[in-house]
């Protein structure tokens, strides 16, 4: 896991070395083990390395191909690099390292743009081909690894984090108020290519691109998720079990200790149990570390303790309190560059701190299982709608009744909800419905009690989504929201501490199979993730396998806002700076906060977003010329960037940014 910058000068601009040094300095946390530089005319690359596989200088980056005609920078892991290396050797390629970077470069030399079709992993990479005088790059299918692009009048930059672009001195800072309005009003983040900075965008997941020295950027989608369900799924539980086993196995390939994030839920339990089986096969003597956050208000200890007993894992729990989390938020925002979605991001940040502290540089977690295997509670309604849309009305009614009995809710209310959705589905076919719905949505926004009309006017008028099928809802959760945001949280939090997070459920082979399963293998009665539950029979504690509720790493934000964090939150939202911002209806926010004082604050998501944005804007104000000079100074003190393939070690290998 690493970080890189790539600069292409246009119209005669030549990237200078001090610029690259400034940019690379801002992402030093992504690679505390090594740094490198390469430049030739209009193209320059800078790199920071977290050495996971082949920690020797043979895997130094930027990596040059034989003859120096290709230069590669690569962030991520190619999990099938062992198998690919054997295949490429048979095709005549030689290797000097034992790592995956050289395998990726050989794959590019062998297959060109089609190399991405051979990769199993998480990746963002850019390769300069001197003979073609062209850049080629790609981002993995799920977007686990980030890649940003900025196109100026005489420069194009690709970076692993936004702050590197800001440090170049070539980007004129400007907030993207459409994105910010979407965040404040609807909680939308990372659901498209836009960022909260005007002119800086994501390279979309599952896309590759090429860039010539004329500045023309061409993108293409090289992979898409299945839209049709399988008619004959075969042995679904057995297939899921085998695919997950293989996915965990290849994600345990590392030359460093591995750990796992453990809640009491199905997904993380499946991973830690499989890791324990794999370690038993290899007689690994290292302890299996499981990192956990368990709020008193949402105690899952019974499930966690049973998993620890079965696996022999050693539990490491986060003991951070609400005040400590709150005080850490400016630092977390620094690493993220953009606002956070909730206090849960701060929990994850502390878990990654613990992983680094205890020496688990590689950590596996269960991200992605809810999206590909239908784990979110909202998917039940989508499932019932899918049955109705197929004419299976009686089956839908039976499924609703089973669900209602299990969770103690009113079946008539659920059926009425589905009936309303059926009615809206019919209305959507009416001429002019989309225009009417947009007008109605805009009118509803104008009545928002929390934020000003000036902000509401900046809210983009997005196209309406008309999902009536579970399959569509799952694809949207995978490609739009919430997964892209959750993956951003994982990447920035882990990289802030020099830790690599791997996500076995997002192996594209497993995900593609799961997304094509017949409906009855996704949800059945009260059970979500039905295929996974059946696949895990005898593989995880039965108490976890059959639990119907879902928590993850829950944070009691409403209670914290009403008690421990009441005063600092009120001070922030009631500050003169917040009042003069012109975004919030400050008195309304404060009344809502006061209403929950001493108990639970009901509308805590809106309050969190307002407070988080205020902190974020304050952080931006503290950046600028002085900050860039400070970064460059730290770079000069701790890192020497050298050309070609010479390894470079920071003065303090274990130092982390404050």
FINUTI-111105 format. One line per field, with one value per residue (C-alpha): chain; residue in one letter; x, y, z; residue number from 1. Coordinates in steps of 0.2 Angstrom, whole numbers, plus 5000, padded with zeros to 4 digits. Example, Ala and Ser with C-alpha at 12.3 -4.5 7.8 and 13.67 -1.06 7.14 Angstrom:
chain: c(A; A)
res: c(A; S)
u: c(5062; 5068)
v: c(4978; 4995)
w: c(5039; 5036)
n: c(1; 2)
//
This chain:
chain: c(A; A; A; A; A; A; A; A; A; A; A; A; A; A; A; A; A; A; A; A; A; A; A; A; A; A; A; A; A; A; A; A; A; A; A; A; A; A; A; A; A; A; A; A; A; A; A; A; A; A; A; A; A; A; A; A; A; A; A; A; A; A; A; A; A; A; A; A; A; A; A; A; A; A; A; A; A; A; A; A; A; A; A; A; A; A; A; A; A; A; A; A; A; A; A; A; A; A; A; A; A; A; A; A; A; A; A; A; A; A; A; A; A; A; A; A; A; A; A; A; A; A; A; A; A; A; A; A; A; A; A; A; A; A; A; A; A; A; A; A; A; A; A; A; A; A; A; A; A; A; A; A; A; A; A; A; A; A; A; A; A; A; A; A; A; A; A; A; A; A; A; A; A; A; A; A; A; A; A; A; A; A; A; A; A; A; A; A; A; A; A; A; A; A; A; A; A; A; A; A; A; A; A; A; A; A; A; A; A; A; A; A; A; A; A; A; A; A; A; A; A; A; A; A; A; A; A; A; A; A; A; A; A; A; A; A; A; A; A; A; A; A; A; A; A; A; A; A; A; A; A; A; A; A; A; A; A; A; A; A; A; A; A; A; A; A; A; A; A; A; A; A; A; A; A; A; A; A; A; A; A; A; A; A; A; A; A; A; A; A; A; A; A; A; A; A; A; A; A; A; A; A; A; A; A; A; A; A; A; A; A; A; A; A; A; A; A; A; A; A; A; A; A; A; A; A; A; A; A; A; A; A; A; A; A; A; A; A; A; A; A; A; A; A; A; A; A; A; A; A; A; A; A; A; A; A; A; A; A; A; A; A; A; A; A; A; A; A; A; A; A; A; A; A; A; A; A; A; A; A; A; A; A; A; A; A; A; A; A; A; A; A; A; A; A; A; A; A; A; A; A; A; A; A; A; A; A; A; A; A; A; A; A; A; A; A; A; A; A; A; A; A; A; A; A; A; A; A; A; A; A; A; A; A; A; A; A; A; A; A; A; A; A; A; A; A; A; A; A; A; A; A; A; A; A; A; A; A; A; A; A; A; A; A; A; A; A; A; A; A; A; A; A; A; A; A; A; A; A; A; A; A; A; A; A; A; A; A; A; A; A; A; A; A; A; A; A; A; A; A; A; A; A; A; A; A; A; A; A; A; A; A; A; A; A; A; A; A; A; A; A; A; A; A; A; A; A; A; A; A; A; A; A; A; A; A; A; A; A; A; A; A; A; A; A; A; A; A; A; A; A; A; A; A; A; A; A; A; A; A; A; A; A; A; A; A; A; A; A; A; A; A; A; A; A; A; A; A; A; A; A; A; A; A; A; A; A; A; A; A; A; A; A; A; A; A; A; A; A; A; A; A; A; A; A; A; A; A; A; A; A; A; A; A; A; A; A; A; A; A; A; A; A; A; A; A; A; A; A; A; A; A; A; A; A; A; A; A; A; A; A; A; A; A; A; A; A; A; A; A; A; A; A; A; A; A; A; A)
res: c(X; X; X; X; X; X; X; X; X; X; X; X; X; X; X; X; X; X; X; X; X; X; X; X; X; X; X; X; X; X; X; X; X; X; X; X; X; X; X; X; X; X; X; X; X; X; X; X; X; X; X; X; X; X; X; X; X; X; X; X; X; X; X; X; X; X; X; X; X; X; X; X; X; X; X; X; X; X; X; X; X; X; X; X; X; X; X; X; X; X; X; X; X; X; X; X; X; X; X; X; X; X; X; X; X; X; X; X; X; X; X; X; X; X; X; X; X; X; X; X; X; X; X; X; X; X; X; X; X; X; X; X; X; X; X; X; X; X; X; X; X; X; X; X; X; X; X; X; X; X; X; X; X; X; X; X; X; X; X; X; X; X; X; X; X; X; X; X; X; X; X; X; X; X; X; X; X; X; X; X; X; X; X; X; X; X; X; X; X; X; X; X; X; X; X; X; X; X; X; X; X; X; X; X; X; X; X; X; X; X; X; X; X; X; X; X; X; X; X; X; X; X; X; X; X; X; X; X; X; X; X; X; X; X; X; X; X; X; X; X; X; X; X; X; X; X; X; X; X; X; X; X; X; X; X; X; X; X; X; X; X; X; X; X; X; X; X; X; X; X; X; X; X; X; X; X; X; X; X; X; X; X; X; X; X; X; X; X; X; X; X; X; X; X; X; X; X; X; X; X; X; X; X; X; X; X; X; X; X; X; X; X; X; X; X; X; X; X; X; X; X; X; X; X; X; X; X; X; X; X; X; X; X; X; X; X; X; X; X; X; X; X; X; X; X; X; X; X; X; X; X; X; X; X; X; X; X; X; X; X; X; X; X; X; X; X; X; X; X; X; X; X; X; X; X; X; X; X; X; X; X; X; X; X; X; X; X; X; X; X; X; X; X; X; X; X; X; X; X; X; X; X; X; X; X; X; X; X; X; X; X; X; X; X; X; X; X; X; X; X; X; X; X; X; X; X; X; X; X; X; X; X; X; X; X; X; X; X; X; X; X; X; X; X; X; X; X; X; X; X; X; X; X; X; X; X; X; X; X; X; X; X; X; X; X; X; X; X; X; X; X; X; X; X; X; X; X; X; X; X; X; X; X; X; X; X; X; X; X; X; X; X; X; X; X; X; X; X; X; X; X; X; X; X; X; X; X; X; X; X; X; X; X; X; X; X; X; X; X; X; X; X; X; X; X; X; X; X; X; X; X; X; X; X; X; X; X; X; X; X; X; X; X; X; X; X; X; X; X; X; X; X; X; X; X; X; X; X; X; X; X; X; X; X; X; X; X; X; X; X; X; X; X; X; X; X; X; X; X; X; X; X; X; X; X; X; X; X; X; X; X; X; X; X; X; X; X; X; X; X; X; X; X; X; X; X; X; X; X; X; X; X; X; X; X; X; X; X; X; X; X; X; X; X; X; X; X; X; X; X; X; X; X; X; X; X; X; X; X; X; X; X; X; X; X; X; X; X; X; X; X; X; X; X; X; X; X; X)
u: c(5000; 5008; 5005; 5010; 5010; 5011; 5013; 5012; 5017; 5008; 5012; 5030; 5028; 5042; 5038; 5051; 5059; 5054; 5036; 5036; 5045; 5031; 5017; 5025; 5029; 5010; 5007; 5022; 5011; 5005; 5023; 5034; 5047; 5054; 5052; 5057; 5057; 5058; 5057; 5060; 5055; 5037; 5033; 5038; 5033; 5035; 5032; 5030; 5031; 5023; 5033; 5021; 5027; 5046; 5052; 5069; 5075; 5071; 5053; 5057; 5046; 5045; 5050; 5058; 5055; 5070; 5078; 5070; 5056; 5042; 5040; 5027; 5020; 5007; 4997; 4988; 4991; 4989; 4984; 4986; 5004; 5011; 5000; 5002; 5021; 5021; 5011; 5022; 5038; 5030; 5028; 5047; 5047; 5061; 5059; 5072; 5060; 5048; 5034; 5019; 5025; 5036; 5023; 5011; 5024; 5027; 5008; 5007; 5022; 5014; 4995; 4995; 4978; 4971; 4982; 4968; 4958; 4971; 4972; 4964; 4967; 4965; 4975; 4978; 4992; 5000; 5013; 5023; 5027; 5042; 5040; 5021; 5024; 5008; 5002; 4991; 4983; 4968; 4958; 4952; 4935; 4927; 4937; 4946; 4961; 4960; 4965; 4962; 4965; 4966; 4967; 4974; 4978; 4996; 4997; 4988; 4991; 4986; 4988; 4983; 4976; 4969; 4982; 4996; 4987; 4985; 5003; 5008; 5006; 4997; 4979; 4969; 4958; 4940; 4926; 4914; 4898; 4886; 4895; 4896; 4877; 4873; 4883; 4875; 4857; 4857; 4873; 4879; 4898; 4909; 4894; 4901; 4917; 4916; 4925; 4922; 4935; 4931; 4941; 4948; 4939; 4940; 4945; 4930; 4932; 4933; 4940; 4956; 4963; 4976; 4984; 4995; 5006; 4993; 4983; 4968; 4962; 4953; 4943; 4935; 4926; 4935; 4923; 4905; 4894; 4882; 4864; 4856; 4853; 4859; 4846; 4856; 4866; 4872; 4879; 4877; 4883; 4898; 4903; 4902; 4912; 4926; 4927; 4928; 4941; 4952; 4949; 4955; 4969; 4977; 4974; 4984; 5000; 5011; 5029; 5022; 5010; 4991; 4976; 4957; 4944; 4931; 4913; 4901; 4893; 4893; 4905; 4920; 4917; 4918; 4934; 4943; 4937; 4944; 4960; 4962; 4960; 4973; 4985; 4983; 4987; 5003; 5008; 5009; 5016; 5011; 4996; 4980; 4976; 4957; 4954; 4937; 4927; 4912; 4901; 4892; 4876; 4878; 4886; 4891; 4903; 4893; 4896; 4914; 4919; 4913; 4922; 4938; 4936; 4934; 4949; 4961; 4962; 4969; 4957; 4963; 4949; 4949; 4946; 4945; 4931; 4919; 4930; 4946; 4936; 4930; 4947; 4955; 4943; 4953; 4968; 4957; 4950; 4968; 4971; 4954; 4954; 4935; 4921; 4917; 4900; 4898; 4907; 4910; 4925; 4933; 4931; 4939; 4953; 4957; 4957; 4970; 4981; 4980; 4984; 5000; 5004; 5002; 5012; 4998; 5003; 4990; 4972; 4957; 4939; 4922; 4918; 4907; 4898; 4882; 4882; 4885; 4876; 4861; 4864; 4856; 4839; 4833; 4835; 4820; 4808; 4818; 4816; 4797; 4796; 4806; 4794; 4778; 4786; 4788; 4770; 4774; 4762; 4757; 4776; 4779; 4765; 4772; 4789; 4783; 4773; 4788; 4799; 4785; 4784; 4803; 4805; 4789; 4782; 4765; 4764; 4750; 4761; 4775; 4762; 4755; 4773; 4775; 4758; 4764; 4780; 4769; 4759; 4774; 4781; 4765; 4765; 4783; 4777; 4766; 4771; 4780; 4782; 4801; 4798; 4785; 4795; 4810; 4799; 4792; 4809; 4815; 4800; 4804; 4822; 4816; 4807; 4823; 4824; 4842; 4851; 4849; 4841; 4858; 4865; 4849; 4851; 4867; 4860; 4862; 4846; 4851; 4842; 4830; 4833; 4819; 4824; 4811; 4822; 4833; 4846; 4847; 4847; 4862; 4872; 4868; 4875; 4891; 4894; 4886; 4882; 4887; 4902; 4913; 4912; 4915; 4930; 4937; 4935; 4945; 4959; 4962; 4961; 4972; 4985; 4986; 4994; 5004; 4992; 4985; 4967; 4961; 4943; 4940; 4922; 4926; 4936; 4927; 4925; 4915; 4906; 4901; 4894; 4885; 4877; 4870; 4862; 4843; 4833; 4829; 4848; 4849; 4835; 4823; 4810; 4819; 4836; 4847; 4863; 4855; 4868; 4882; 4873; 4871; 4889; 4895; 4887; 4900; 4912; 4908; 4900; 4881; 4876; 4883; 4877; 4859; 4858; 4846; 4851; 4865; 4877; 4894; 4904; 4889; 4892; 4879; 4881; 4864; 4869; 4886; 4879; 4867; 4880; 4899; 4900; 4886; 4897; 4910; 4897; 4887; 4902; 4907; 4890; 4886; 4903; 4904; 4913; 4899; 4885; 4894; 4896; 4879; 4876; 4866; 4851; 4861; 4847; 4837; 4853; 4856; 4838; 4838; 4854; 4847; 4832; 4842; 4853; 4856; 4848; 4848; 4849; 4837; 4843; 4862; 4866; 4862; 4871; 4886; 4887; 4886; 4900; 4911; 4909; 4914; 4929; 4934; 4932; 4943; 4956; 4956; 4959; 4974; 4981; 4989; 5006; 5013; 5007; 5015; 5031; 5030; 5027; 5042; 5053; 5048; 5052; 5069; 5072; 5066; 5067; 5079; 5071; 5083; 5081; 5080; 5079; 5090; 5081; 5078; 5074; 5067; 5077; 5065; 5057; 5044; 5039; 5020; 5014; 5006)
v: c(5000; 5016; 5034; 5042; 5058; 5059; 5076; 5079; 5096; 5103; 5117; 5117; 5116; 5105; 5098; 5104; 5093; 5105; 5104; 5085; 5085; 5096; 5085; 5069; 5076; 5078; 5059; 5053; 5044; 5032; 5025; 5027; 5014; 5021; 5035; 5038; 5050; 5049; 5062; 5064; 5080; 5083; 5069; 5067; 5054; 5054; 5039; 5034; 5015; 5005; 4988; 4973; 4961; 4959; 4973; 4974; 4987; 4976; 4982; 5000; 5013; 5021; 5005; 5005; 4991; 4982; 4996; 5010; 5012; 5010; 5018; 5012; 5019; 5007; 5008; 4993; 4974; 4961; 4946; 4934; 4939; 4922; 4914; 4928; 4928; 4909; 4913; 4927; 4917; 4904; 4919; 4923; 4937; 4937; 4943; 4951; 4953; 4943; 4956; 4961; 4977; 4969; 4957; 4971; 4980; 4963; 4961; 4979; 4974; 4958; 4963; 4982; 4989; 4972; 4969; 4974; 4959; 4948; 4956; 4951; 4964; 4982; 4994; 5012; 5013; 5024; 5018; 5030; 5021; 5031; 5023; 5028; 5044; 5040; 5037; 5022; 5020; 5011; 5009; 4993; 4987; 4992; 5008; 5001; 5012; 5030; 5040; 5058; 5069; 5088; 5095; 5113; 5123; 5117; 5102; 5086; 5078; 5061; 5058; 5046; 5060; 5078; 5087; 5082; 5092; 5107; 5107; 5108; 5127; 5124; 5122; 5137; 5132; 5133; 5123; 5113; 5120; 5108; 5093; 5102; 5106; 5088; 5083; 5095; 5092; 5074; 5066; 5063; 5060; 5050; 5045; 5051; 5057; 5075; 5079; 5094; 5104; 5111; 5104; 5089; 5072; 5054; 5042; 5031; 5013; 4999; 5012; 5013; 5029; 5035; 5052; 5059; 5074; 5084; 5083; 5073; 5061; 5046; 5034; 5018; 5006; 4989; 4979; 4980; 4970; 4957; 4963; 4946; 4933; 4915; 4902; 4888; 4893; 4876; 4872; 4890; 4888; 4877; 4889; 4904; 4895; 4890; 4908; 4916; 4904; 4907; 4926; 4926; 4915; 4926; 4941; 4934; 4935; 4947; 4948; 4956; 4951; 4952; 4956; 4958; 4970; 4961; 4965; 4952; 4952; 4939; 4946; 4950; 4933; 4924; 4932; 4929; 4911; 4908; 4917; 4905; 4890; 4896; 4900; 4882; 4875; 4885; 4883; 4902; 4905; 4924; 4928; 4933; 4950; 4955; 4974; 4979; 4993; 4989; 5003; 5000; 5005; 4991; 4977; 4962; 4954; 4937; 4935; 4942; 4930; 4915; 4919; 4922; 4905; 4896; 4905; 4908; 4926; 4939; 4954; 4972; 4984; 5003; 5012; 5029; 5040; 5053; 5068; 5060; 5056; 5074; 5081; 5069; 5075; 5090; 5077; 5064; 5078; 5082; 5064; 5063; 5080; 5080; 5079; 5063; 5055; 5051; 5048; 5030; 5036; 5041; 5024; 5016; 5029; 5023; 5005; 5008; 5017; 5001; 4990; 5000; 5000; 4981; 4978; 4972; 4981; 4971; 4971; 4961; 4967; 4963; 4978; 4975; 4960; 4970; 4976; 4960; 4948; 4959; 4963; 4981; 4982; 4993; 4978; 4968; 4981; 4980; 4961; 4962; 4974; 4963; 4948; 4960; 4966; 4948; 4944; 4934; 4944; 4929; 4925; 4943; 4943; 4926; 4934; 4950; 4940; 4929; 4945; 4954; 4939; 4938; 4957; 4960; 4973; 4975; 4965; 4977; 4992; 4983; 4978; 4996; 5002; 4990; 4995; 5013; 5009; 5000; 5015; 5027; 5014; 5016; 5035; 5036; 5030; 5045; 5059; 5073; 5063; 5066; 5085; 5085; 5075; 5087; 5102; 5093; 5088; 5106; 5113; 5100; 5106; 5124; 5119; 5112; 5119; 5117; 5126; 5142; 5146; 5151; 5134; 5125; 5134; 5126; 5108; 5100; 5094; 5076; 5064; 5053; 5035; 5023; 5007; 4994; 4978; 4972; 4969; 4987; 4993; 4981; 4988; 5006; 5002; 4995; 5009; 5024; 5024; 5019; 5008; 5021; 5032; 5017; 5012; 5030; 5030; 5013; 5019; 5036; 5030; 5015; 5025; 5038; 5025; 5016; 5001; 4991; 4986; 4971; 4967; 4949; 4951; 4963; 4950; 4953; 4935; 4932; 4949; 4945; 4928; 4935; 4948; 4936; 4924; 4921; 4931; 4917; 4915; 4934; 4936; 4923; 4927; 4935; 4931; 4943; 4937; 4920; 4912; 4917; 4911; 4894; 4894; 4897; 4882; 4874; 4887; 4900; 4900; 4896; 4910; 4922; 4913; 4914; 4931; 4942; 4959; 4969; 4982; 4983; 4996; 5006; 5023; 5031; 5048; 5055; 5051; 5058; 5074; 5076; 5072; 5071; 5082; 5094; 5109; 5108; 5105; 5120; 5131; 5126; 5128; 5144; 5152; 5168; 5160; 5147; 5161; 5171; 5157; 5159; 5140; 5135; 5141; 5142; 5145; 5130; 5119; 5125; 5123; 5105; 5102; 5109; 5099; 5083; 5089; 5076; 5063; 5058; 5071; 5064; 5073; 5070; 5067; 5085; 5092; 5081; 5086; 5105; 5103; 5093; 5105; 5119; 5110; 5106; 5124; 5129; 5116; 5123; 5140; 5134; 5127; 5137; 5145; 5143; 5125; 5121; 5128; 5118; 5102; 5106; 5109; 5092; 5084; 5091; 5085; 5068; 5062; 5062; 5059; 5051; 5045; 5028; 5012; 5017; 5013; 5027; 5026; 5040; 5046; 5039; 5023; 5022; 5040; 5044; 5062; 5071)
w: c(5000; 4995; 4988; 4972; 4961; 4943; 4934; 4915; 4909; 4894; 4882; 4886; 4905; 4913; 4931; 4943; 4956; 4971; 4966; 4966; 4983; 4990; 4984; 4989; 5007; 5010; 5008; 5017; 5029; 5015; 5014; 5029; 5022; 5006; 4993; 4975; 4961; 4942; 4929; 4910; 4901; 4903; 4914; 4933; 4946; 4965; 4976; 4995; 4999; 5013; 5010; 5012; 4999; 4995; 5007; 4998; 4986; 4971; 4973; 4974; 4964; 4952; 4944; 4927; 4914; 4905; 4894; 4904; 4891; 4904; 4921; 4934; 4950; 4959; 4975; 4981; 4980; 4966; 4976; 4962; 4958; 4961; 4948; 4936; 4938; 4933; 4918; 4913; 4915; 4903; 4891; 4892; 4906; 4919; 4936; 4949; 4963; 4973; 4973; 4964; 4957; 4944; 4940; 4936; 4925; 4916; 4913; 4905; 4894; 4889; 4887; 4886; 4891; 4893; 4908; 4920; 4914; 4922; 4939; 4955; 4968; 4974; 4964; 4956; 4945; 4931; 4919; 4907; 4890; 4883; 4866; 4864; 4873; 4883; 4901; 4904; 4921; 4930; 4946; 4953; 4950; 4967; 4969; 4985; 4981; 4977; 4962; 4959; 4943; 4941; 4923; 4922; 4907; 4906; 4918; 4922; 4939; 4946; 4964; 4978; 4989; 4986; 4997; 4985; 4971; 4983; 4988; 4969; 4969; 4952; 4959; 4963; 4978; 4976; 4985; 4975; 4983; 4974; 4982; 4999; 4998; 4994; 5009; 5021; 5015; 5010; 5017; 5000; 4999; 4987; 4976; 4960; 4952; 4960; 4976; 4987; 4978; 4961; 4947; 4956; 4952; 4955; 4941; 4942; 4949; 4935; 4923; 4914; 4905; 4893; 4892; 4878; 4879; 4870; 4886; 4879; 4893; 4887; 4899; 4896; 4908; 4907; 4919; 4924; 4937; 4931; 4928; 4925; 4938; 4936; 4930; 4938; 4952; 4957; 4974; 4981; 4999; 4993; 4980; 4991; 5005; 4992; 4985; 5002; 5007; 4992; 4994; 5012; 5007; 4994; 5005; 5018; 5007; 5016; 5023; 5038; 5052; 5048; 5059; 5057; 5062; 5073; 5077; 5083; 5066; 5052; 5040; 5051; 5060; 5044; 5040; 5056; 5057; 5039; 5044; 5059; 5048; 5035; 5049; 5056; 5039; 5038; 5057; 5059; 5077; 5077; 5087; 5077; 5083; 5082; 5084; 5091; 5097; 5108; 5114; 5131; 5123; 5109; 5118; 5107; 5119; 5119; 5100; 5101; 5115; 5106; 5091; 5101; 5109; 5092; 5083; 5098; 5092; 5104; 5106; 5106; 5110; 5107; 5124; 5116; 5124; 5116; 5121; 5114; 5097; 5096; 5099; 5086; 5072; 5065; 5063; 5055; 5043; 5038; 5032; 5023; 5014; 5014; 5027; 5036; 5036; 5055; 5071; 5065; 5055; 5071; 5078; 5063; 5064; 5081; 5077; 5063; 5076; 5087; 5073; 5069; 5088; 5089; 5073; 5063; 5047; 5036; 5042; 5034; 5037; 5030; 5020; 5005; 5011; 5014; 4996; 4987; 4998; 5002; 5020; 5023; 5031; 5017; 5005; 5013; 5005; 4989; 4989; 4992; 4978; 4966; 4970; 4967; 4950; 4945; 4949; 4965; 4976; 4987; 4989; 4994; 5007; 5015; 5016; 5024; 5037; 5042; 5043; 5054; 5066; 5068; 5072; 5081; 5068; 5060; 5044; 5037; 5039; 5029; 5015; 5015; 5012; 4997; 4990; 4991; 4981; 4968; 4966; 4964; 4951; 4941; 4943; 4936; 4920; 4918; 4906; 4916; 4932; 4933; 4931; 4944; 4956; 4954; 4958; 4973; 4979; 4977; 4987; 5001; 5002; 5003; 5019; 5027; 5044; 5047; 5033; 5023; 5007; 5000; 5003; 4996; 4980; 4977; 4979; 4962; 4953; 4950; 4940; 4950; 4952; 4949; 4957; 4960; 4961; 4974; 4960; 4956; 4974; 4977; 4962; 4967; 4985; 4977; 4964; 4971; 4990; 5003; 4998; 4989; 5005; 5016; 5006; 5007; 5026; 5026; 5015; 5023; 5041; 5038; 5027; 5040; 5051; 5038; 5039; 5024; 5024; 5013; 5009; 5005; 5001; 4987; 4977; 4960; 4956; 4973; 4971; 4953; 4958; 4973; 4963; 4950; 4963; 4962; 4974; 4986; 4989; 4994; 5006; 5013; 5026; 5041; 5034; 5025; 5017; 5016; 5004; 5016; 5031; 5023; 5017; 5034; 5042; 5053; 5049; 5062; 5079; 5077; 5088; 5076; 5060; 5065; 5073; 5064; 5070; 5063; 5072; 5065; 5075; 5081; 5089; 5101; 5093; 5099; 5117; 5116; 5108; 5123; 5136; 5134; 5118; 5122; 5127; 5113; 5100; 5106; 5106; 5088; 5081; 5090; 5086; 5077; 5062; 5060; 5061; 5048; 5037; 5030; 5028; 5044; 5053; 5069; 5081; 5075; 5076; 5094; 5099; 5093; 5102; 5118; 5117; 5119; 5132; 5146; 5135; 5117; 5102; 5089; 5074; 5077; 5058; 5053; 5068; 5065; 5047; 5051; 5065; 5053; 5039; 5051; 5056; 5038; 5032; 5047; 5042; 5024; 5031; 5040; 5025; 5011; 5007; 5025; 5026; 5010; 5016; 5032; 5022; 5011; 5026; 5034; 5018; 5018; 5036; 5035; 5016; 5002; 4985; 4973; 4955; 4947; 4957; 4972; 4989; 5001; 5020; 5030; 5044; 5057; 5049; 5063; 5063; 5060; 5056; 5070)
n: c(1; 2; 3; 4; 5; 6; 7; 8; 9; 10; 11; 12; 13; 14; 15; 16; 17; 18; 19; 20; 21; 22; 23; 24; 25; 26; 27; 28; 29; 30; 31; 32; 33; 34; 35; 36; 37; 38; 39; 40; 41; 42; 43; 44; 45; 46; 47; 48; 49; 50; 51; 52; 53; 54; 55; 56; 57; 58; 59; 60; 61; 62; 63; 64; 65; 66; 67; 68; 69; 70; 71; 72; 73; 74; 75; 76; 77; 78; 79; 80; 81; 82; 83; 84; 85; 86; 87; 88; 89; 90; 91; 92; 93; 94; 95; 96; 97; 98; 99; 100; 101; 102; 103; 104; 105; 106; 107; 108; 109; 110; 111; 112; 113; 114; 115; 116; 117; 118; 119; 120; 121; 122; 123; 124; 125; 126; 127; 128; 129; 130; 131; 132; 133; 134; 135; 136; 137; 138; 139; 140; 141; 142; 143; 144; 145; 146; 147; 148; 149; 150; 151; 152; 153; 154; 155; 156; 157; 158; 159; 160; 161; 162; 163; 164; 165; 166; 167; 168; 169; 170; 171; 172; 173; 174; 175; 176; 177; 178; 179; 180; 181; 182; 183; 184; 185; 186; 187; 188; 189; 190; 191; 192; 193; 194; 195; 196; 197; 198; 199; 200; 201; 202; 203; 204; 205; 206; 207; 208; 209; 210; 211; 212; 213; 214; 215; 216; 217; 218; 219; 220; 221; 222; 223; 224; 225; 226; 227; 228; 229; 230; 231; 232; 233; 234; 235; 236; 237; 238; 239; 240; 241; 242; 243; 244; 245; 246; 247; 248; 249; 250; 251; 252; 253; 254; 255; 256; 257; 258; 259; 260; 261; 262; 263; 264; 265; 266; 267; 268; 269; 270; 271; 272; 273; 274; 275; 276; 277; 278; 279; 280; 281; 282; 283; 284; 285; 286; 287; 288; 289; 290; 291; 292; 293; 294; 295; 296; 297; 298; 299; 300; 301; 302; 303; 304; 305; 306; 307; 308; 309; 310; 311; 312; 313; 314; 315; 316; 317; 318; 319; 320; 321; 322; 323; 324; 325; 326; 327; 328; 329; 330; 331; 332; 333; 334; 335; 336; 337; 338; 339; 340; 341; 342; 343; 344; 345; 346; 347; 348; 349; 350; 351; 352; 353; 354; 355; 356; 357; 358; 359; 360; 361; 362; 363; 364; 365; 366; 367; 368; 369; 370; 371; 372; 373; 374; 375; 376; 377; 378; 379; 380; 381; 382; 383; 384; 385; 386; 387; 388; 389; 390; 391; 392; 393; 394; 395; 396; 397; 398; 399; 400; 401; 402; 403; 404; 405; 406; 407; 408; 409; 410; 411; 412; 413; 414; 415; 416; 417; 418; 419; 420; 421; 422; 423; 424; 425; 426; 427; 428; 429; 430; 431; 432; 433; 434; 435; 436; 437; 438; 439; 440; 441; 442; 443; 444; 445; 446; 447; 448; 449; 450; 451; 452; 453; 454; 455; 456; 457; 458; 459; 460; 461; 462; 463; 464; 465; 466; 467; 468; 469; 470; 471; 472; 473; 474; 475; 476; 477; 478; 479; 480; 481; 482; 483; 484; 485; 486; 487; 488; 489; 490; 491; 492; 493; 494; 495; 496; 497; 498; 499; 500; 501; 502; 503; 504; 505; 506; 507; 508; 509; 510; 511; 512; 513; 514; 515; 516; 517; 518; 519; 520; 521; 522; 523; 524; 525; 526; 527; 528; 529; 530; 531; 532; 533; 534; 535; 536; 537; 538; 539; 540; 541; 542; 543; 544; 545; 546; 547; 548; 549; 550; 551; 552; 553; 554; 555; 556; 557; 558; 559; 560; 561; 562; 563; 564; 565; 566; 567; 568; 569; 570; 571; 572; 573; 574; 575; 576; 577; 578; 579; 580; 581; 582; 583; 584; 585; 586; 587; 588; 589; 590; 591; 592; 593; 594; 595; 596; 597; 598; 599; 600; 601; 602; 603; 604; 605; 606; 607; 608; 609; 610; 611; 612; 613; 614; 615; 616; 617; 618; 619; 620; 621; 622; 623; 624; 625; 626; 627; 628; 629; 630; 631; 632; 633; 634; 635; 636; 637; 638; 639; 640; 641; 642; 643; 644; 645; 646; 647; 648; 649; 650; 651; 652; 653; 654; 655; 656; 657; 658)
//
